[in-house]
Amino acid sequence: MKSLTVDPQPSTAPTTAFTDAAGKAHTLAEFKGKVVVVNLWATWCGPCVQEMPTLAKLADETQGQPVVVVPISLDRVEDRANAQAFIGKRPPLPFYNDPTFGIAYAAKTEGLPTTLLVDASGMVRARVAGGADWSGPDAMRVVEALEKTR
């Protein structure tokens, strides 16, 4: 987690909508009350592809806890099926997509992958720019620290 940056002034999580596998619109506000690990990724991004299995492991290890991993693909509309198939091989991760990059712009990301760490009140507390290992003890410590910000 060497690329973890704690936001000195926490900000409200982006309100930009993104869609699920069925095309239904969602926002991060739906996850209020839980710690949210929002990963912005794309299939054409090598570090994104590398870190996805570790995000799946984090999602698996935190099932039943007030924690949710929300991977949002920024793949184009024409690449949506490929991105959905990619995520489908990494349970229990759900598929979400924002081909307009709206959430990435709202979050002021500078590259992919970027992971936003949102506390239960809906505030972005930290972010990780670049790939990370979400399956190890460092990631669990970060999630546990966010759970204590209630």
SEPATOR-31912 format. One record per residue: residue number from 1; residue in three letters; x, y, z of N, C-alpha, C, O in turn. Coordinates in steps of 0.05 Angstrom, whole numbers, plus 32768, in hexadecimal, padded with zeros to 4 digits. Layout:
% residues N
ATOM, pos, code, nxx, nyy, nzz, caxx, cayy, cazz, cxx, cyy, czz, oxx, oyy, ozz
ATOM, NUM, ala, X, Y, Z, X, Y, Z, X, Y, Z, X, Y, Z $
...
//
This chain:
% residues 150
ATOM, pos, code, nxx, nyy, nzz, caxx, cayy, cazz, cxx, cyy, czz, oxx, oyy, ozz
ATOM, 1, met, 8011, 7FE8, 8000, 8000, 8000, 8000, 8011, 8019, 8000, 800A, 802E, 800B $
ATOM, 2, lys, 8028, 8017, 7FF3, 803B, 802E, 7FF3, 8030, 8046, 7FE4, 8039, 805C, 7FE8 $
ATOM, 3, ser, 801D, 8041, 7FD2, 8012, 8058, 7FC3, 7FF8, 8062, 7FCF, 7FE9, 8072, 7FC2 $
ATOM, 4, leu, 7FF2, 805A, 7FE8, 7FDA, 8065, 7FF6, 7FDF, 8081, 7FFE, 7FF3, 8088, 800A $
ATOM, 5, thr, 7FCC, 8093, 7FF8, 7FCD, 80AF, 7FFF, 7FB4, 80B5, 800F, 7F9D, 80B2, 8006 $
ATOM, 6, val, 7FB7, 80BD, 8028, 7FA1, 80C5, 8039, 7F99, 80E2, 8032, 7FAB, 80F4, 8031 $
ATOM, 7, asp, 7F7F, 80E7, 802D, 7F76, 8102, 8027, 7F76, 8112, 8040, 7F67, 810B, 8053 $
ATOM, 8, pro, 7F85, 8128, 8042, 7F85, 8139, 805A, 7F6A, 8146, 805F, 7F62, 814B, 8076 $
ATOM, 9, gln, 7F5B, 814B, 8049, 7F41, 8156, 804B, 7F2E, 8143, 803D, 7F2A, 8144, 8025 $
ATOM, 10, pro, 7F22, 8130, 804C, 7F10, 811D, 803F, 7EFA, 812B, 802F, 7EF0, 8140, 8037 $
ATOM, 11, ser, 7EF3, 811F, 8018, 7EDF, 812B, 8007, 7EC8, 8117, 8002, 7ECB, 80FF, 8006 $
ATOM, 12, thr, 7EB1, 8122, 7FFB, 7E9A, 8111, 7FF5, 7EA0, 80FF, 7FDD, 7EAC, 8109, 7FC9 $
ATOM, 13, ala, 7E98, 80E6, 7FDE, 7E9C, 80D4, 7FC8, 7E8E, 80DF, 7FAF, 7E79, 80EB, 7FB2 $
ATOM, 14, pro, 7E98, 80D9, 7F98, 7E8B, 80E3, 7F7F, 7E6E, 80D9, 7F7D, 7E67, 80C3, 7F87 $
ATOM, 15, thr, 7E5D, 80EA, 7F72, 7E41, 80E3, 7F6F, 7E3A, 80DA, 7F53, 7E23, 80D5, 7F4C $
ATOM, 16, thr, 7E4E, 80D8, 7F42, 7E4B, 80D0, 7F26, 7E3F, 80B3, 7F24, 7E48, 80A1, 7F32 $
ATOM, 17, ala, 7E2C, 80B0, 7F13, 7E20, 8095, 7F0F, 7E31, 8083, 7EFE, 7E40, 808C, 7EEC $
ATOM, 18, phe, 7E2F, 8069, 7F03, 7E3B, 8054, 7EF3, 7E27, 803E, 7EF1, 7E13, 803E, 7F00 $
ATOM, 19, thr, 7E2B, 802B, 7EDF, 7E17, 8016, 7EDB, 7E21, 7FFB, 7EE3, 7E39, 7FF5, 7EE4 $
ATOM, 20, asp, 7E0E, 7FE9, 7EE9, 7E15, 7FCD, 7EF0, 7E13, 7FBC, 7ED6, 7E0F, 7FC7, 7EC1 $
ATOM, 21, ala, 7E16, 7FA2, 7EDA, 7E16, 7F90, 7EC3, 7DFB, 7F91, 7EB3, 7DFB, 7F8C, 7E9B $
ATOM, 22, ala, 7DE5, 7F97, 7EC1, 7DCB, 7F99, 7EB4, 7DC5, 7FB4, 7EA8, 7DB0, 7FB8, 7E9C $
ATOM, 23, gly, 7DD8, 7FC7, 7EAC, 7DD4, 7FE2, 7EA2, 7DC6, 7FF5, 7EB5, 7DC0, 800C, 7EAE $
ATOM, 24, lys, 7DC0, 7FEC, 7ECD, 7DB3, 7FFC, 7EE2, 7DC8, 8010, 7EED, 7DDE, 8009, 7EF3 $
ATOM, 25, ala, 7DBF, 8029, 7EF1, 7DD0, 803E, 7EFB, 7DD3, 803C, 7F1A, 7DC0, 8035, 7F28 $
ATOM, 26, his, 7DEB, 8042, 7F23, 7DF1, 8041, 7F40, 7E03, 8059, 7F46, 7E0F, 8065, 7F35 $
ATOM, 27, thr, 7E04, 8060, 7F60, 7E17, 8074, 7F6A, 7E24, 8069, 7F83, 7E1A, 8056, 7F8F $
ATOM, 28, leu, 7E3A, 8075, 7F8B, 7E48, 806C, 7FA3, 7E37, 8071, 7FBC, 7E3B, 8064, 7FD1 $
ATOM, 29, ala, 7E24, 8084, 7FBB, 7E13, 8089, 7FD2, 7E03, 8071, 7FDB, 7DFC, 806F, 7FF2 $
ATOM, 30, glu, 7DFE, 805E, 7FC9, 7DF0, 8046, 7FCF, 7DFF, 8035, 7FE4, 7DF2, 8024, 7FF1 $
ATOM, 31, phe, 7E19, 8039, 7FE6, 7E29, 8028, 7FF8, 7E2E, 8036, 8013, 7E3E, 802C, 8023 $
ATOM, 32, lys, 7E21, 804D, 8018, 7E25, 805B, 8031, 7E1F, 8048, 8048, 7E0D, 8038, 8047 $
ATOM, 33, gly, 7E2F, 804B, 805D, 7E2D, 8039, 8074, 7E41, 8022, 8073, 7E44, 8013, 8086 $
ATOM, 34, lys, 7E4F, 8020, 805C, 7E64, 800C, 8058, 7E7E, 8019, 8050, 7E7E, 802F, 8044 $
ATOM, 35, val, 7E94, 800D, 8056, 7EAE, 8015, 804B, 7EAD, 800C, 802E, 7EA7, 7FF5, 8028 $
ATOM, 36, val, 7EB5, 801E, 801B, 7EB4, 8018, 7FFF, 7ED0, 801B, 7FF3, 7EDD, 8030, 7FF5 $
ATOM, 37, val, 7ED8, 8006, 7FE6, 7EF2, 8005, 7FD8, 7EEA, 8007, 7FBB, 7EE3, 7FF4, 7FAE $
ATOM, 38, val, 7EED, 8020, 7FB0, 7EE5, 8025, 7F94, 7EFE, 8024, 7F82, 7F10, 8034, 7F85 $
ATOM, 39, asn, 7EFE, 8010, 7F70, 7F15, 800D, 7F5F, 7F0D, 8015, 7F42, 7EFB, 8009, 7F37 $
ATOM, 40, leu, 7F1B, 8028, 7F37, 7F16, 8031, 7F1C, 7F2B, 8023, 7F0B, 7F43, 8025, 7F0F $
ATOM, 41, trp, 7F22, 8013, 7EF7, 7F33, 8002, 7EE8, 7F2A, 8000, 7ECB, 7F15, 800A, 7EC3 $
ATOM, 42, ala, 7F3A, 7FF2, 7EBA, 7F33, 7FEC, 7E9F, 7F42, 7FD3, 7E96, 7F58, 7FCD, 7EA0 $
ATOM, 43, thr, 7F37, 7FC5, 7E83, 7F44, 7FAC, 7E79, 7F5E, 7FB2, 7E6A, 7F6F, 7FA1, 7E69 $
ATOM, 44, trp, 7F61, 7FCA, 7E5F, 7F79, 7FD1, 7E50, 7F8F, 7FDB, 7E62, 7FA5, 7FE2, 7E59 $
ATOM, 45, cys, 7F8A, 7FDB, 7E7C, 7F9E, 7FE5, 7E90, 7FAB, 7FCD, 7E9D, 7F9F, 7FBF, 7EAD $
ATOM, 46, gly, 7FC5, 7FC9, 7E97, 7FD4, 7FB2, 7EA2, 7FD3, 7FB1, 7EC1, 7FCD, 7F9B, 7ECC $
ATOM, 47, pro, 7FDA, 7FC6, 7ECF, 7FD9, 7FC5, 7EEC, 7FBD, 7FC0, 7EF7, 7FBA, 7FB3, 7F0C $
ATOM, 48, cys, 7FA9, 7FC9, 7EE9, 7F8D, 7FC4, 7EF1, 7F87, 7FA6, 7EF1, 7F7C, 7F9A, 7F03 $
ATOM, 49, val, 7F8F, 7F99, 7EDB, 7F8B, 7F7D, 7ED7, 7F9A, 7F6D, 7EEC, 7F8F, 7F59, 7EF7 $
ATOM, 50, gln, 7FB2, 7F75, 7EF3, 7FC2, 7F68, 7F07, 7FB6, 7F69, 7F23, 7FB7, 7F56, 7F31 $
ATOM, 51, glu, 7FAB, 7F80, 7F2A, 7FA1, 7F83, 7F45, 7F85, 7F78, 7F49, 7F7C, 7F74, 7F60 $
ATOM, 52, met, 7F76, 7F72, 7F34, 7F5A, 7F69, 7F37, 7F57, 7F50, 7F48, 7F45, 7F4F, 7F58 $
ATOM, 53, pro, 7F68, 7F3C, 7F45, 7F65, 7F24, 7F56, 7F68, 7F2B, 7F74, 7F5C, 7F1E, 7F85 $
ATOM, 54, thr, 7F78, 7F3F, 7F7A, 7F7C, 7F46, 7F96, 7F64, 7F55, 7FA1, 7F5D, 7F52, 7FB8 $
ATOM, 55, leu, 7F57, 7F64, 7F8F, 7F3D, 7F71, 7F97, 7F28, 7F5C, 7F9C, 7F17, 7F5F, 7FAE $
ATOM, 56, ala, 7F27, 7F47, 7F8B, 7F14, 7F32, 7F8E, 7F19, 7F24, 7FA9, 7F05, 7F1D, 7FB7 $
ATOM, 57, lys, 7F32, 7F20, 7FB0, 7F38, 7F13, 7FCA, 7F2F, 7F25, 7FE1, 7F23, 7F1B, 7FF5 $
ATOM, 58, leu, 7F33, 7F3F, 7FDF, 7F2A, 7F51, 7FF4, 7F0B, 7F50, 7FF6, 7F01, 7F50, 800D $
ATOM, 59, ala, 7EFE, 7F50, 7FE0, 7EE0, 7F4F, 7FE0, 7ED7, 7F35, 7FED, 7EC4, 7F35, 7FFC $
ATOM, 60, asp, 7EE5, 7F1F, 7FE7, 7EDD, 7F06, 7FF3, 7EE2, 7F05, 8011, 7ED1, 7EFC, 8020 $
ATOM, 61, glu, 7EF9, 7F10, 8019, 7F00, 7F10, 8036, 7EEF, 7F23, 8047, 7EED, 7F1F, 805F $
ATOM, 62, thr, 7EE3, 7F36, 803A, 7ED3, 7F4A, 804A, 7EB5, 7F45, 8047, 7EA5, 7F55, 8051 $
ATOM, 63, gln, 7EAD, 7F2F, 803A, 7E90, 7F29, 8037, 7E85, 7F26, 8053, 7E91, 7F1A, 8065 $
ATOM, 64, gly, 7E6D, 7F32, 8057, 7E60, 7F31, 8071, 7E68, 7F48, 8083, 7E5C, 7F4B, 8099 $
ATOM, 65, gln, 7E7B, 7F57, 807B, 7E84, 7F6F, 808A, 7E78, 7F88, 807C, 7E6F, 7F86, 8065 $
ATOM, 66, pro, 7E78, 7F9F, 808A, 7E6E, 7FB7, 807D, 7E83, 7FC3, 806A, 7E8B, 7FDA, 806D $
ATOM, 67, val, 7E8B, 7FB3, 8057, 7EA0, 7FBA, 8044, 7E97, 7FB1, 8028, 7E8C, 7F9B, 8026 $
ATOM, 68, val, 7E9A, 7FC1, 8014, 7E93, 7FB9, 7FF9, 7EA9, 7FC2, 7FE6, 7EB3, 7FD9, 7FE7 $
ATOM, 69, val, 7EB0, 7FB1, 7FD3, 7EC4, 7FB7, 7FBE, 7EB4, 7FBD, 7FA5, 7EA4, 7FAD, 7F9C $
ATOM, 70, val, 7EB8, 7FD5, 7F9A, 7EA9, 7FDE, 7F83, 7EBD, 7FE4, 7F6C, 7EC7, 7FFA, 7F6A $
ATOM, 71, pro, 7EC1, 7FD0, 7F5B, 7ED3, 7FD4, 7F44, 7EC3, 7FE1, 7F2D, 7EAE, 7FD6, 7F25 $
ATOM, 72, ile, 7ECB, 7FF8, 7F23, 7EBD, 8006, 7F0E, 7ECF, 8006, 7EF5, 7EE3, 8014, 7EF5 $
ATOM, 73, ser, 7EC6, 7FF7, 7EE1, 7ED5, 7FF6, 7EC8, 7ED1, 8011, 7EB9, 7EBB, 801B, 7EB7 $
ATOM, 74, leu, 7EE6, 801B, 7EAE, 7EE5, 8033, 7E9D, 7EE8, 802B, 7E80, 7EED, 803C, 7E6F $
ATOM, 75, asp, 7EE4, 8012, 7E7A, 7EE5, 8009, 7E5E, 7ECF, 8016, 7E4E, 7EBA, 801C, 7E58 $
ATOM, 76, arg, 7ED5, 801A, 7E34, 7EC1, 8026, 7E22, 7EA9, 8013, 7E1E, 7EAA, 7FFB, 7E24 $
ATOM, 77, val, 7E93, 801F, 7E15, 7E7B, 800F, 7E10, 7E80, 7FF7, 7E00, 7E76, 7FE1, 7E06 $
ATOM, 78, glu, 7E8F, 7FFA, 7DEA, 7E95, 7FE3, 7DD9, 7EA6, 7FCD, 7DE6, 7EA8, 7FB7, 7DDB $
ATOM, 79, asp, 7EB3, 7FD4, 7DFC, 7EC4, 7FC0, 7E0A, 7EB7, 7FB6, 7E24, 7EC3, 7FA7, 7E33 $
ATOM, 80, arg, 7E9E, 7FBF, 7E28, 7E8F, 7FB7, 7E41, 7E8D, 7F99, 7E45, 7E91, 7F8F, 7E5B $
ATOM, 81, ala, 7E86, 7F8A, 7E30, 7E83, 7F6D, 7E32, 7E9D, 7F60, 7E3B, 7E9D, 7F4D, 7E4B $
ATOM, 82, asn, 7EB3, 7F69, 7E30, 7ECD, 7F5F, 7E37, 7ED3, 7F64, 7E55, 7EDD, 7F52, 7E63 $
ATOM, 83, ala, 7ECE, 7F7C, 7E5E, 7ED2, 7F84, 7E79, 7EC0, 7F74, 7E8C, 7EC9, 7F6B, 7EA1 $
ATOM, 84, gln, 7EA7, 7F70, 7E84, 7E94, 7F61, 7E94, 7E9D, 7F43, 7E96, 7E9B, 7F37, 7EAC $
ATOM, 85, ala, 7EA7, 7F38, 7E81, 7EB1, 7F1C, 7E81, 7ECA, 7F1A, 7E93, 7ECD, 7F06, 7EA2 $
ATOM, 86, phe, 7EDB, 7F2E, 7E92, 7EF3, 7F2F, 7EA3, 7EEB, 7F2E, 7EC0, 7EF6, 7F1E, 7ED0 $
ATOM, 87, ile, 7ED9, 7F3F, 7EC9, 7ED0, 7F40, 7EE5, 7EC2, 7F27, 7EEC, 7EC4, 7F1D, 7F03 $
ATOM, 88, gly, 7EB3, 7F1B, 7ED9, 7EA4, 7F03, 7EDE, 7EB6, 7EEC, 7EE7, 7EAC, 7ED9, 7EF3 $
ATOM, 89, lys, 7ECF, 7EED, 7EE0, 7EE2, 7ED8, 7EE8, 7EF0, 7EDE, 7F02, 7F02, 7ED0, 7F0B $
ATOM, 90, arg, 7EE7, 7EF3, 7F10, 7EF3, 7EFC, 7F29, 7EDD, 7F00, 7F3F, 7EDA, 7F16, 7F49 $
ATOM, 91, pro, 7ECF, 7EEA, 7F45, 7EBA, 7EED, 7F5A, 7EC8, 7EF3, 7F75, 7EDE, 7EEA, 7F79 $
ATOM, 92, pro, 7EBB, 7F01, 7F86, 7E9F, 7F0A, 7F86, 7E9C, 7F26, 7F7C, 7E88, 7F34, 7F82 $
ATOM, 93, leu, 7EAF, 7F30, 7F6C, 7EAD, 7F4C, 7F62, 7E95, 7F50, 7F50, 7E90, 7F40, 7F3E $
ATOM, 94, pro, 7E86, 7F66, 7F54, 7E70, 7F6D, 7F42, 7E7B, 7F7D, 7F2B, 7E91, 7F87, 7F2C $
ATOM, 95, phe, 7E6B, 7F7F, 7F16, 7E74, 7F8F, 7EFF, 7E65, 7FAA, 7EFF, 7E4D, 7FAB, 7F01 $
ATOM, 96, tyr, 7E75, 7FBF, 7EFD, 7E6B, 7FDA, 7EFA, 7E7B, 7FE7, 7EE3, 7E92, 7FE0, 7EDF $
ATOM, 97, asn, 7E6F, 7FFA, 7ED5, 7E7C, 8006, 7EBE, 7E75, 8024, 7EBC, 7E5F, 802C, 7EC2 $
ATOM, 98, asp, 7E89, 8034, 7EB5, 7E85, 8050, 7EB0, 7E96, 8058, 7E97, 7EAD, 8062, 7E9B $
ATOM, 99, pro, 7E8C, 8053, 7E7F, 7E9C, 8059, 7E67, 7EA1, 8076, 7E62, 7EB0, 807D, 7E51 $
ATOM, 100, thr, 7E93, 8088, 7E71, 7E97, 80A5, 7E6D, 7EAE, 80B0, 7E7E, 7EB5, 80C7, 7E7A $
ATOM, 101, phe, 7EB9, 80A0, 7E90, 7ECE, 80A8, 7EA2, 7EC3, 80BD, 7EB6, 7ED3, 80CA, 7EC4 $
ATOM, 102, gly, 7EA9, 80C0, 7EB8, 7E9D, 80D5, 7ECA, 7EA6, 80D2, 7EE6, 7EAD, 80E6, 7EF3 $
ATOM, 103, ile, 7EA6, 80BA, 7EF1, 7EAE, 80B6, 7F0D, 7ECC, 80BC, 7F10, 7ED5, 80C6, 7F25 $
ATOM, 104, ala, 7EDC, 80B5, 7EFC, 7EF9, 80BA, 7EFD, 7EFF, 80D8, 7EFD, 7F10, 80E1, 7F0C $
ATOM, 105, tyr, 7EF0, 80E7, 7EED, 7EF4, 8104, 7EED, 7EEB, 8110, 7F08, 7EF9, 8121, 7F13 $
ATOM, 106, ala, 7ED4, 8107, 7F11, 7ECA, 8111, 7F2B, 7EDD, 810B, 7F42, 7EDF, 811B, 7F55 $
ATOM, 107, ala, 7EEA, 80F4, 7F40, 7EFD, 80ED, 7F56, 7F19, 80F9, 7F51, 7F2B, 80F5, 7F62 $
ATOM, 108, lys, 7F1C, 8107, 7F3B, 7F36, 8114, 7F35, 7F4D, 80FF, 7F34, 7F62, 8104, 7F3F $
ATOM, 109, thr, 7F47, 80E9, 7F26, 7F5C, 80D5, 7F23, 7F70, 80DE, 7F0D, 7F69, 80ED, 7EFB $
ATOM, 110, glu, 7F88, 80D4, 7F10, 7F9D, 80DC, 7EFD, 7FA6, 80C4, 7EEC, 7FB6, 80C8, 7EDA $
ATOM, 111, gly, 7F9C, 80AD, 7EF1, 7FA3, 8095, 7EE2, 7F95, 807D, 7EED, 7F86, 807E, 7F00 $
ATOM, 112, leu, 7F99, 8066, 7EE0, 7F8D, 804D, 7EE9, 7FA3, 8039, 7EF0, 7FB9, 803A, 7EE5 $
ATOM, 113, pro, 7F9C, 8028, 7F02, 7F85, 8028, 7F13, 7F87, 803D, 7F29, 7F9D, 8045, 7F30 $
ATOM, 114, thr, 7F70, 8045, 7F32, 7F6E, 8057, 7F4A, 7F59, 804B, 7F5C, 7F44, 8043, 7F53 $
ATOM, 115, thr, 7F5F, 8049, 7F75, 7F4C, 803F, 7F89, 7F46, 8054, 7F9D, 7F58, 8060, 7FA9 $
ATOM, 116, leu, 7F2C, 805A, 7FA1, 7F23, 806D, 7FB5, 7F1A, 805D, 7FCD, 7F0D, 8048, 7FCA $
ATOM, 117, leu, 7F21, 8066, 7FE4, 7F1A, 8059, 7FFD, 7F06, 806C, 800B, 7F0D, 8081, 8015 $
ATOM, 118, val, 7EED, 8062, 800C, 7ED7, 8073, 8016, 7ECD, 8067, 8030, 7EC8, 804F, 8033 $
ATOM, 119, asp, 7ECA, 8079, 8044, 7EC0, 8070, 805E, 7EA2, 806C, 805E, 7E95, 8072, 804A $
ATOM, 120, ala, 7E97, 8062, 8074, 7E7B, 805C, 8075, 7E69, 8074, 8073, 7E51, 8071, 806D $
ATOM, 121, ser, 7E74, 808C, 8078, 7E63, 80A4, 8076, 7E64, 80B0, 8059, 7E58, 80C4, 8054 $
ATOM, 122, gly, 7E73, 80A3, 8047, 7E74, 80AC, 802B, 7E8A, 80C0, 8025, 7E89, 80CE, 8011 $
ATOM, 123, met, 7E9E, 80C0, 8036, 7EB5, 80D3, 8032, 7ECD, 80C4, 8027, 7ED4, 80AF, 8032 $
ATOM, 124, val, 7EDA, 80CF, 8013, 7EF3, 80C3, 8008, 7F09, 80CB, 801C, 7F0F, 80E2, 8020 $
ATOM, 125, arg, 7F14, 80B6, 8028, 7F29, 80BA, 803D, 7F45, 80B6, 8032, 7F58, 80C2, 803C $
ATOM, 126, ala, 7F47, 80A6, 801D, 7F62, 80A0, 8012, 7F5E, 8095, 7FF6, 7F48, 8090, 7FED $
ATOM, 127, arg, 7F75, 8093, 7FE8, 7F75, 8088, 7FCD, 7F8F, 807A, 7FC8, 7FA4, 8080, 7FD5 $
ATOM, 128, val, 7F8E, 8068, 7FB5, 7FA7, 805A, 7FAC, 7FA8, 805E, 7F8E, 7F97, 8056, 7F7F $
ATOM, 129, ala, 7FBE, 806B, 7F85, 7FC3, 806F, 7F69, 7FD6, 8059, 7F5F, 7FEB, 8056, 7F6A $
ATOM, 130, gly, 7FCD, 804B, 7F4B, 7FDD, 8034, 7F41, 7FD4, 801A, 7F4E, 7FC3, 801A, 7F5F $
ATOM, 131, gly, 7FE0, 8005, 7F44, 7FD8, 7FEA, 7F4D, 7FE1, 7FE5, 7F6A, 7FF5, 7FF1, 7F73 $
ATOM, 132, ala, 7FD2, 7FD4, 7F78, 7FD9, 7FCD, 7F94, 7FD0, 7FB1, 7F99, 7FC1, 7FA5, 7F8A $
ATOM, 133, asp, 7FDB, 7FA5, 7FAE, 7FD4, 7F8B, 7FB7, 7FBE, 7F8E, 7FCC, 7FC5, 7F95, 7FE3 $
ATOM, 134, trp, 7FA6, 7F88, 7FC5, 7F8F, 7F8B, 7FD8, 7F8A, 7F71, 7FE7, 7F76, 7F70, 7FF6 $
ATOM, 135, ser, 7F9B, 7F5D, 7FE4, 7F96, 7F44, 7FF2, 7FA6, 7F40, 800B, 7FA3, 7F2C, 8019 $
ATOM, 136, gly, 7FB8, 7F53, 8011, 7FC9, 7F4F, 8028, 7FC0, 7F5D, 8041, 7FAC, 7F6B, 8042 $
ATOM, 137, pro, 7FD0, 7F5B, 8056, 7FC9, 7F66, 8070, 7FC9, 7F85, 806F, 7FBA, 7F91, 807F $
ATOM, 138, asp, 7FD9, 7F92, 805F, 7FD9, 7FAF, 805D, 7FBE, 7FB9, 8054, 7FB3, 7FCD, 805F $
ATOM, 139, ala, 7FB3, 7FAC, 8040, 7F98, 7FB4, 8036, 7F83, 7FB1, 804C, 7F71, 7FC2, 804F $
ATOM, 140, met, 7F84, 7F9A, 805A, 7F70, 7F96, 806F, 7F73, 7FAB, 8085, 7F5F, 7FB3, 8091 $
ATOM, 141, arg, 7F8B, 7FB3, 808B, 7F8F, 7FC8, 80A0, 7F82, 7FE2, 8097, 7F76, 7FF1, 80A7 $
ATOM, 142, val, 7F85, 7FE8, 807D, 7F79, 8001, 8072, 7F5A, 7FFF, 8075, 7F4E, 8012, 807D $
ATOM, 143, val, 7F4F, 7FE9, 806D, 7F32, 7FE5, 806E, 7F28, 7FE7, 808B, 7F14, 7FF4, 8091 $
ATOM, 144, glu, 7F37, 7FDA, 809D, 7F2F, 7FDB, 80B9, 7F31, 7FF7, 80C5, 7F20, 7FFF, 80D5 $
ATOM, 145, ala, 7F45, 8006, 80BC, 7F47, 8022, 80C5, 7F2F, 8032, 80BC, 7F25, 8043, 80CA $
ATOM, 146, leu, 7F27, 802D, 80A2, 7F10, 803C, 8098, 7EF6, 8034, 80A7, 7EE5, 8045, 80AC $
ATOM, 147, glu, 7EF4, 801B, 80AF, 7EDD, 8012, 80BE, 7EDB, 8021, 80D9, 7EC5, 8026, 80E3 $
ATOM, 148, lys, 7EF1, 8029, 80E4, 7EF2, 8037, 80FE, 7EEB, 8054, 80FC, 7EE8, 8062, 8110 $
ATOM, 149, thr, 7EE9, 805F, 80E3, 7EE3, 807C, 80E0, 7EC6, 8082, 80E3, 7EBD, 8099, 80E0 $
ATOM, 150, arg, 7EB6, 806F, 80EA, 7E99, 8072, 80ED, 7E93, 8088, 8101, 7E7B, 808D, 8107 $
//
